[in-house]
Amino acid sequence: MQTTIKPALILLLCFTALTGIAYPLAVTLIAQSVFSNQANGSLLGSNEQPLGSELIGQPFTQPQYFWGRPSATSPAAYNGAASSGSNQGPTNPALLDAVQARVKTLYDADPGHSEAVPVDLVTASASGLDPDISPGAAAYQISRVARARQMSPDSVRALVERYTEARQWGVLGEARVNVLKLNLALDQRLK
């Protein structure tokens, strides 16, 4: 019995040092040296004052900003520690009520707008943290943002086009607009 305990303890210590100390340190060193921005959360803003991550949506509700996808996380919207969807199916009356309320909010914010609201502006993503909207959802909001910022719709449209990202490697996903990047660019124009 004693002959098996000593090798087992030595192996436990060796693998603990290898997998619990050496490997995490190596991965951290590589990540910090090669992928520093991503390893630190893909933060946007200045070094002294990060304003958010390009990977997690934020709640924008003022008319001068583009609004992102709704978030279903709780207890607060875009809570990275509670990533989840609403788990409401298409026949759930609560989902229909939430979508109708969001459509009303969008129409109230831009009363002259009569086009159909893009679906990604009224439904939450599976994670509840989606930082991107479709180019159609961004285009839908151009008139409201331009009016609130006293800018021409063409200049706002040009910014949307500038911040529209194509499909990854030309085949994966869909074209998208990062809401935080676009709103920061709008704020920069005012400076």
Secondary structure, 3 states (H helix, E strand, C coil): CHHHHHHHHHHHHHHHHHHHHHHHHHHHHHHHHHCHHHHCCCEEECCCCEEEECCCCCCCCCCCCCCCCCCCCCCCCCCHHHCCCCCCCCCCHHHHHHHHHHHHHHHHHCCCCCCCCCHHHCCCCCCCCCCEECHHHHHHHHHHHHHHHCCCHHHHHHHHHHCEECCECCCECCCEEEHHHHHHHHHHHHC
